[in-house]
Amino acid sequence: MDDSKLLPKLSQNLLEILNDKEYYDITIEVGNDSYVKIFYSHIVILYYRSPYLKRILSTNKKKNDGTLAHIKLPDILPEVFPIILR
């Protein structure tokens, strides 16, 4: 694959990973009270793509006991969060 096709393919792969629920390693609880939605994602992508989520993830280190990382973002609307993820 030549270099001109590499970045578009990489971008496409990252979008596919965002939608992949098979290998996620973090759950994100978004919203509050009766309007909460759970999102599944990948720590490494969130960490490097969002300075805001990087700060949150840095204070909520994943345990090495096999459990998934979980963060709560009650001040973000569930319908807005997919935009943030992308």
Residue, then its C-alpha position, 0 to 999 in steps of 0.5 A: m500500500d502506498d503512503s497516499k492510501l495509508l492515512p485514509k485506511l488508518s482513519q477508517n480502521l480507527l472508526e471501525i475500532l470505535n464501533d467494535k464492541e468485542y475488544y473494548d476495555i472501558t465502559i463510560e457511563v454518560g448522563n445522569d438520573s434516569y437518562v444514562k447510557i453506557f458506551y464501550s470504548h478503548i482506553v488507548i484511543l481515548y487517551y491519545r485523542s482527547p486531552y479531557l479524557k486523558r486527564i480523567l483516565s490518568t486519575n482512573k488507572k485500569k487495574n491489572d486484575g482483569t476488570l474493565a475500567h469504568i468512568k462516569l460522565p454525568d454532565i455530558l448528554p448521551e446524545v452528544f457523547p458519540i460526537i465527542l468519541r469521534 
